[in-house]
Amino acid sequence: MPHDPSFAPTQLAARAAYLLRGNDLGTMTTAAPLLYPHMWSWDAAFVAIGLAPLSVERAVVELDTLLSAQWRNGMIPHIVFANGVDGYFPGPARWACSALSPDAPRGRHTSGITQPPVHAIAVQRILDHARRRGRSTRAVADAFLDRRWGDLVRWHRWLAECRDQRGRGRVTLYHGWESGMDNSPRWDSPYANVIPGDVPEYQREDNKINTDASQRPSDMEYDRYLWLVEEMKAVRFDDELLSKAMSFAVEDVFVSAIFSVACQVLAEIGEDHKRPNADVKDLYSWAERFRAGVVATSDERTGAARDYDVRAERWIATETVAQFAPLLCGVLPHDRERALIRLLEGPRFSGHPDLAYALIPSTSPVSRDFRSREYWRGPVWPVMTWLFSWCFARRGWAERSSTLRREGLRQASDGTFAEYYEPFTGEPLGSMQQSWTAAAVLDWLG
């Protein structure tokens, strides 16, 4: 049975705020102080969401720091490295972005890949909180939008054009890390076709911090991860060449659904704040195109979404959280959507009778790929709970949203702010003091 809640809401909020302050390096927040001592792209967006109820000004700084590392082609990199901080591999020297790519920023060390585009949601949450504050706070948020609107549109344009070159309405990834779900069963078959060549010698850091091998990807998986980095470096991270050179290329339905929502949100912000009509029109167009791309992947009977392996030219159907992508962006015919909701809330997912909390596991507990303690192969991720809860509220599904929020807070009430949780026991796993877990809690309690 799950433990009894340890902290009342006010205590939990105070602990979450204290955690974010402790992880604050000044202009960026580490994703987690030991395992992830730098800034991660989608973590930073969620961190900004958690900071917004505490300080709109500090939330703005978080996104400003991330956007200051944007590549010239529009890509927001998945890691912005903190100066003088070691303890993470692969680090800046392994990526060698500024030495290889003319698009990489010169003043910041970054990785050469990207992550899910949740940033428009963070901007909206910042603007929402700014509206409730005084004139000076509203001015800070408005100034941020003036300063960064063009950068945000460039980011979305890069995803729409460089990562959907065939116009199918789905974002193509060249590394599983770009999904945020590093070792999900979704990538098993595409990774099986990645044959590592001569991978330069390396020393992992992640398994020194998290010594439970059952939770982390294997060394063989890491060889594949790093071989893909070498393939990218060989073509100097060039967008046109990546599509031909990479041995991993997958159209990610979950990232595509997030992108559709993000384009819709940013377009609405653009309308409200009188941004250029051409930008708003493009954003609405991309939102529609990627909605259609998501629905085209869904199973006729269950509504479950699928990824597409570009190299193998075949659909990838897995029982993971990604199959619920259409519920985020709202695209399915009514009967198919009802079937997908039944799947989500039934015994294969959040309605499984043995779950500690009625939350969405990263992989179905009845799937042969399920591993209750292994990263994205089973555990429950609070940040996923937040994302579904927010999207459901936006779609008008107040009761479903509220249930996820309530269960998410029950899970987080132990105060560890773990990266992820064992679905049957509620045991906190991964890195503790995870910034985006604290951020989700602060937004729920905000």
BELBELSUL-V26454 format. One record per residue. RES is the residue in one letter. OMEGA is omega in radians with two decimals (999 if undefined). NEAR is the number of other C-alpha atoms within 8 Angstrom. D_LAST is the distance of its C-alpha to the last C-alpha in Angstrom with 2 decimals. Layout:
BEGIN
RES&OMEGA&NEAR&D_LAST, RES&OMEGA&NEAR&D_LAST
END
This chain:
BEGIN
M&3.09&5&28.56, P&3.13&7&25.00, H&3.03&6&24.23, D&3.10&4&22.59, P&-3.07&9&18.94, S&-3.00&7&19.17, F&3.03&10&15.95, A&-3.07&8&14.05, P&-3.11&7&10.24, T&3.09&7&10.20, Q&-3.12&8&12.88, L&3.11&12&11.40, A&3.13&11&8.33, A&3.11&8&11.19, R&3.12&9&13.41, A&3.12&14&11.32, A&3.12&11&11.03, Y&3.12&8&14.69, L&-3.13&11&15.64, L&3.10&13&14.57, R&3.13&7&16.43, G&3.13&6&19.33, N&-3.08&12&19.60, D&3.10&10&19.62, L&3.13&7&23.20, G&3.10&5&22.79, T&3.03&8&22.44, M&3.12&11&21.38, T&3.09&15&19.39, T&3.12&14&21.56, A&3.02&15&20.57, A&-2.92&14&21.71, P&-3.08&10&23.95, L&-3.02&8&27.01, L&-3.07&11&27.28, Y&-2.97&10&25.66, P&-3.14&14&26.15, H&3.09&13&25.75, M&3.02&16&23.42, W&-2.98&11&23.26, S&-3.08&15&22.71, W&2.97&12&20.24, D&-3.09&11&18.51, A&3.11&15&18.10, A&3.12&14&16.47, F&3.08&13&13.84, V&3.12&14&13.52, A&3.09&16&13.04, I&3.11&15&10.16, G&3.12&16&8.48, L&-3.01&14&9.98, A&3.10&14&9.07, P&3.11&11&5.98, L&-3.09&7&8.53, S&3.07&8&11.61, V&-3.10&15&12.66, E&-3.13&10&16.09, R&3.08&10&15.70, A&3.11&15&14.13, V&3.12&13&17.23, V&-3.13&10&19.50, E&-3.13&15&18.49, L&3.07&11&19.53, D&3.13&10&22.49, T&3.13&10&23.76, L&-3.08&14&23.67, L&3.08&10&25.38, S&3.12&6&27.92, A&3.12&14&29.21, Q&3.11&13&29.69, W&-3.10&11&33.22, R&3.13&8&35.72, N&3.12&7&35.96, G&-3.10&12&32.24, M&2.92&12&31.05, I&-3.06&13&27.88, P&-3.05&15&29.04, H&3.03&14&27.31, I&2.88&10&27.62, V&-3.05&15&27.71, F&3.07&12&29.53, A&-3.13&9&28.73, N&3.03&4&31.92, G&-3.14&4&33.87, V&3.10&8&31.78, D&3.01&6&33.82, G&3.05&8&33.20, Y&3.09&10&32.36, F&0.02&8&34.88, P&-3.14&7&35.68, G&-3.06&10&35.16, P&-3.10&11&36.16, A&-3.13&6&39.87, R&3.13&6&39.86, W&3.10&12&38.15, A&-3.02&9&40.36, C&-3.05&15&38.59, S&3.10&11&39.67, A&-3.01&5&43.21, L&-3.00&9&43.50, S&3.05&10&41.50, P&-3.14&5&41.99, D&-3.09&8&38.54, A&3.13&11&36.70, P&-3.13&12&35.26, R&-3.06&6&37.61, G&-3.10&5&35.22, R&2.98&8&32.86, H&3.14&13&33.62, T&2.92&15&32.02, S&-3.09&12&32.74, G&3.10&10&34.67, I&-3.05&8&32.56, T&3.14&10&29.28, Q&-3.05&13&26.17, P&-3.00&12&24.15, P&-3.11&10&23.11, V&-2.93&12&19.36, H&3.12&9&18.99, A&3.09&12&19.02, I&3.11&11&15.80, A&3.12&12&14.24, V&3.13&8&16.06, Q&3.13&11&14.77, R&3.09&10&11.05, I&3.14&15&12.24, L&3.10&11&14.25, D&-3.13&8&11.66, H&-3.13&11&9.60, A&-3.14&12&13.12, R&-3.08&8&14.29, R&-3.07&6&12.17, R&-3.13&8&13.60, G&-3.07&8&17.25, R&-3.08&6&20.17, S&3.10&6&20.41, T&3.08&11&16.97, R&3.13&12&17.84, A&3.11&8&21.18, V&-3.14&11&19.84, A&3.13&14&18.09, D&3.14&9&21.26, A&3.08&8&23.49, F&-3.13&11&21.82, L&3.08&8&22.50, D&-3.03&7&26.02, R&-2.94&7&26.62, R&-3.14&10&25.37, W&-3.12&9&25.97, G&3.13&7&29.39, D&3.14&10&28.20, L&3.11&9&25.64, V&3.10&10&28.43, R&3.10&11&30.88, W&3.14&11&28.65, H&3.13&12&28.54, R&3.12&10&32.26, W&3.12&12&33.14, L&-3.08&11&31.55, A&-3.05&12&33.23, E&-3.06&9&36.59, C&-3.12&10&37.08, R&2.97&11&35.39, D&-2.99&13&36.74, Q&3.13&8&40.23, R&3.06&4&41.75, G&-3.10&7&39.38, R&3.13&9&38.44, G&3.07&14&34.75, R&-3.10&14&33.68, V&3.10&13&32.56, T&3.08&10&35.16, L&3.10&13&34.21, Y&3.10&13&36.81, H&3.09&11&35.10, G&3.12&12&33.00, W&-3.11&8&30.62, E&3.12&14&29.71, S&-2.97&12&28.09, G&-3.12&8&25.66, M&-2.84&9&27.25, D&-3.02&9&30.08, N&3.11&12&32.35, S&3.03&12&31.39, P&3.09&11&34.46, R&-3.01&11&34.07, W&-3.06&9&35.88, D&-3.08&9&38.61, S&3.05&7&41.33, P&3.13&13&40.66, Y&-3.14&9&40.59, A&3.13&7&43.79, N&3.05&8&45.53, V&-3.12&9&44.47, I&-3.09&6&47.50, P&3.00&8&46.81, G&-3.11&5&49.56, D&3.13&5&50.11, V&3.10&9&46.64, P&-3.09&4&46.87, E&-3.13&4&46.45, Y&3.11&4&42.96, Q&3.13&5&41.19, R&3.05&7&37.85, E&-3.02&9&35.13, D&-3.10&9&32.55, N&2.95&10&34.80, K&-3.13&7&35.43, I&3.08&8&31.77, N&-2.98&12&31.25, T&3.08&6&34.72, D&-3.05&7&34.28, A&-3.11&9&36.24, S&-3.11&6&35.19, Q&-2.95&10&31.67, R&3.03&10&32.80, P&-3.11&10&34.95, S&3.08&7&38.68, D&3.12&6&40.96, M&3.08&6&42.61, E&-3.14&8&39.31, Y&3.06&9&38.74, D&3.13&10&42.21, R&3.13&12&41.31, Y&-3.05&10&38.02, L&3.05&9&39.99, W&3.10&12&42.89, L&3.06&13&40.67, V&3.12&9&39.65, E&3.08&9&43.38, E&3.11&10&44.03, M&-3.14&14&41.48, K&-3.11&12&43.04, A&3.10&7&46.49, V&3.04&10&45.61, R&3.08&9&43.66, F&-3.09&13&40.39, D&-3.04&9&42.04, D&-3.10&7&40.22, E&-3.08&7&43.51, L&3.14&9&45.08, L&-3.08&12&42.17, S&3.14&9&42.63, K&-2.95&6&46.20, A&-2.97&9&46.04, M&3.09&11&43.19, S&3.02&9&44.14, F&3.07&13&40.59, A&-3.05&14&39.42, V&2.99&13&37.09, E&-3.01&12&35.39, D&-3.08&13&31.88, V&-3.11&17&30.66, F&3.07&10&27.04, V&3.13&11&26.72, S&3.10&15&28.56, A&3.08&15&26.10, I&-3.12&14&23.16, F&3.09&14&25.38, S&3.11&15&26.14, V&-3.10&11&22.50, A&3.11&14&21.91, C&3.12&14&25.05, Q&-3.13&11&24.05, V&-3.11&11&20.64, L&3.08&13&22.40, A&3.13&13&25.20, E&3.06&9&22.96, I&3.13&9&21.43, G&3.09&12&25.08, E&-3.11&10&26.20, D&-3.04&7&23.58, H&3.00&6&24.43, K&3.04&7&28.15, R&-3.08&9&28.69, P&-3.12&7&32.19, N&-3.12&8&33.26, A&3.11&6&34.83, D&-3.10&11&31.57, V&3.13&14&29.73, K&3.10&9&32.73, D&-3.10&8&32.82, L&3.09&14&29.16, Y&3.13&11&29.66, S&3.11&8&32.89, W&3.12&12&31.37, A&-3.13&14&28.60, E&-3.12&9&31.45, R&-3.10&11&33.70, F&2.97&15&31.28, R&3.13&16&30.27, A&3.10&10&34.00, G&3.12&12&34.39, V&-3.09&17&31.90, V&-3.14&11&33.57, A&-3.13&6&36.95, T&-2.89&10&36.09, S&3.13&11&35.23, D&-3.08&9&37.59, E&-3.04&6&39.41, R&-3.03&6&39.08, T&-3.05&10&35.71, G&-3.08&12&33.75, A&-3.12&10&32.87, A&-3.12&16&32.54, R&2.96&14&34.70, D&3.12&13&34.95, Y&3.12&12&38.26, D&-3.07&13&40.36, V&-3.10&9&42.08, R&-3.13&9&44.66, A&-3.12&6&45.72, E&3.09&7&45.31, R&3.11&7&43.72, W&3.06&8&40.58, I&3.10&9&38.47, A&3.11&9&37.25, T&3.10&8&35.12, E&3.13&9&33.04, T&3.12&12&29.80, V&-3.09&11&26.28, A&-3.10&10&27.69, Q&3.12&14&29.81, F&-3.14&12&26.79, A&-3.12&14&26.30, P&3.13&15&27.53, L&3.12&10&24.65, L&-2.99&12&22.27, C&2.98&12&24.37, G&-3.04&8&26.05, V&-2.89&10&29.76, L&2.93&9&31.79, P&-2.96&6&34.30, H&-3.07&6&33.10, D&-3.13&6&35.26, R&3.11&12&34.34, E&3.10&11&30.60, R&3.12&8&31.05, A&-3.14&11&33.00, L&3.08&12&30.36, I&3.10&9&27.64, R&3.10&8&30.16, L&-3.13&11&30.64, L&-3.02&12&26.93, E&-3.11&10&26.47, G&-2.99&10&29.96, P&3.10&9&31.57, R&3.14&12&31.80, F&-2.95&14&28.03, S&3.07&13&25.03, G&3.10&12&27.49, H&-2.99&11&29.72, P&-3.07&5&30.74, D&-3.12&5&30.50, L&3.09&12&26.90, A&3.13&10&24.83, Y&-3.10&12&21.80, A&-3.08&10&22.01, L&-3.00&13&20.70, I&3.07&11&22.55, P&-3.12&15&24.86, S&3.05&12&25.85, T&-3.11&16&29.44, S&3.11&13&30.80, P&3.13&12&31.90, V&3.12&6&35.22, S&3.09&8&35.93, R&3.13&4&38.74, D&-3.01&7&36.51, F&2.99&11&33.89, R&-2.92&9&33.42, S&-3.05&11&30.82, R&-2.96&12&30.20, E&2.90&12&31.03, Y&-3.08&13&28.25, W&-3.10&12&27.90, R&3.13&15&30.65, G&-3.08&17&28.81, P&3.07&17&25.70, V&-3.14&13&22.23, W&-3.14&11&19.87, P&-3.11&12&16.09, V&3.05&9&15.77, M&3.08&9&18.11, T&3.13&13&16.17, W&-3.07&12&13.09, L&3.11&8&15.63, F&3.13&11&17.37, S&-3.14&13&14.42, W&-3.14&9&13.36, C&3.12&11&17.07, F&3.09&14&17.76, A&3.14&11&15.22, R&3.14&7&16.89, R&3.12&7&20.21, G&3.13&6&19.52, W&-2.98&9&19.55, A&-3.07&8&16.80, E&3.11&6&18.25, R&3.11&10&18.70, S&-3.12&14&15.21, S&3.12&9&13.88, T&3.12&8&16.54, L&3.12&14&15.59, R&-3.12&12&11.92, R&-3.13&8&13.43, E&3.09&11&16.18, G&3.12&13&14.21, L&3.07&10&12.24, R&-3.13&9&15.70, Q&-3.06&10&17.24, A&-3.00&12&14.94, S&3.05&11&15.20, D&3.05&10&18.36, G&3.11&10&16.52, T&-3.08&8&18.86, F&-3.09&14&16.43, A&3.10&14&19.57, E&3.12&14&20.49, Y&-3.02&12&21.60, Y&3.05&14&22.71, E&-2.95&14&26.08, P&-3.07&14&25.75, F&-3.08&10&28.15, T&-3.06&9&27.48, G&-3.12&12&23.84, E&3.08&7&25.24, P&-3.07&12&23.10, L&-3.14&11&25.13, G&3.12&11&25.51, S&3.01&11&24.06, M&3.13&11&21.75, Q&-3.13&13&19.08, Q&-3.02&13&18.27, S&-3.04&16&15.85, W&3.02&13&14.60, T&3.06&13&13.97, A&-3.13&15&11.76, A&3.11&16&10.01, A&3.13&14&9.64, V&-3.13&14&8.23, L&3.12&14&5.51, D&3.11&10&4.81, W&-3.09&8&5.61, L&-2.98&7&3.81, G&999&5&0.00
END
